[in-house]
Amino acid sequence: MAQGVFTREQIEAMQNVDIRTVDPDTLRDIRDVTVNADLPKRERILDFIRQIGNPYCYRHGKYVVKVSFTDTDVTLEDRMLSYIRSKC
């Protein structure tokens, strides 16, 4: 990731991770992620992504979590912000 920007191919690869075949040991545990709420919005998002690695597929303890979105006007940024706010 160069300065927090993913290529289309990288995003698609993250979205397409198959939770049935992914090695859970390669995923980061979301419980280990701590976002500094004092950072500006963009920096909080980048900080979260730097820590979690793949925001579409990660672990919560022994469980593998896969995040996907329906075709809507709500952006990934909106969803991420909503999640981050719920943790503050």
Backbone torsions as a table, in degrees:
resi	resn	phi	psi	omega
1	MET	NA	120.9	179.4
2	ALA	-97.7	111.2	178.4
3	GLN	53.3	36.9	174.2
4	GLY	79.8	13.3	-177.5
5	VAL	-114.9	127.2	177.2
6	PHE	-97.5	150.4	171.2
7	THR	-80.3	162.7	177.2
8	ARG	-56.7	-41.6	-179.3
9	GLU	-63.9	-40.8	178.9
10	GLN	-65.0	-42.5	178.8
11	ILE	-62.9	-45.8	179.8
12	GLU	-62.3	-40.1	178.5
13	ALA	-63.1	-41.1	178.0
14	MET	-65.5	-42.2	179.9
15	GLN	-65.4	-31.1	-173.0
16	ASN	-91.8	7.0	177.7
17	VAL	-60.3	131.2	-179.7
18	ASP	-93.7	114.9	-176.5
19	ILE	-68.9	-14.6	177.8
20	ARG	-77.5	-22.0	-176.0
21	THR	-120.1	-9.9	-178.1
22	VAL	-70.0	142.7	176.5
23	ASP	-79.3	112.4	-178.2
24	PRO	-55.9	-27.7	179.8
25	ASP	-68.6	-14.7	178.5
26	THR	-89.1	-7.5	-177.4
27	LEU	-99.2	148.9	177.1
28	ARG	-86.9	147.8	179.7
29	ASP	-87.2	124.0	-177.0
30	ILE	-62.8	-23.3	178.9
31	ARG	-68.4	-16.4	178.1
32	ASP	-90.1	-3.1	-178.0
33	VAL	-89.7	127.0	176.2
34	THR	-129.8	115.6	-178.4
35	VAL	-98.0	132.0	178.5
36	ASN	-76.1	108.1	-177.3
37	ALA	-68.0	-12.5	179.2
38	ASP	-81.7	-12.2	179.4
39	LEU	-73.3	154.9	172.8
40	PRO	-62.3	158.3	-174.9
41	LYS	-49.0	-53.1	-177.9
42	ARG	-59.6	-41.8	-179.5
43	GLU	-67.9	-34.8	176.3
44	ARG	-63.1	-43.7	179.8
45	ILE	-63.1	-47.7	179.7
46	LEU	-63.4	-38.5	178.2
47	ASP	-62.3	-44.2	177.8
48	PHE	-60.1	-48.3	-178.0
49	ILE	-64.8	-39.3	177.1
50	ARG	-59.9	-39.3	-177.5
51	GLN	-78.1	-41.2	-174.4
52	ILE	-84.5	-24.5	-179.0
53	GLY	83.0	-80.8	179.4
54	ASN	-109.4	107.1	-179.1
55	PRO	-70.8	-9.2	179.3
56	TYR	-91.8	-19.5	-177.0
57	CYS	-150.1	120.1	-177.7
58	TYR	-154.8	179.1	178.3
59	ARG	-105.9	153.2	165.3
60	HIS	-131.0	95.3	-172.8
61	GLY	65.5	-126.5	-179.0
62	LYS	-86.7	-1.9	-177.2
63	TYR	-97.1	137.9	173.4
64	VAL	-92.7	129.7	-178.0
65	VAL	-111.4	130.7	176.8
66	LYS	-118.3	124.6	-178.8
67	VAL	-106.6	132.8	174.4
68	SER	-143.8	163.5	-175.3
69	PHE	-129.3	147.3	175.4
70	THR	-79.9	167.3	178.1
71	ASP	-71.1	103.5	-174.4
72	THR	-150.5	171.0	176.7
73	ASP	-81.4	-8.1	178.6
74	VAL	-75.1	127.6	-176.1
75	THR	-90.6	165.5	173.6
76	LEU	-57.9	-39.8	178.0
77	GLU	-58.4	-44.5	177.7
78	ASP	-59.1	-45.9	-179.8
79	ARG	-64.6	-44.2	-179.9
80	MET	-62.6	-43.9	178.9
81	LEU	-62.1	-40.9	178.4
82	SER	-61.9	-43.6	179.2
83	TYR	-64.3	-47.9	-178.7
84	ILE	-60.3	-43.1	179.2
85	ARG	-63.5	-34.1	-179.9
86	SER	-68.5	-19.5	-178.8
87	LYS	-95.3	-7.8	-177.4
88	CYS	-88.8	NA	NA
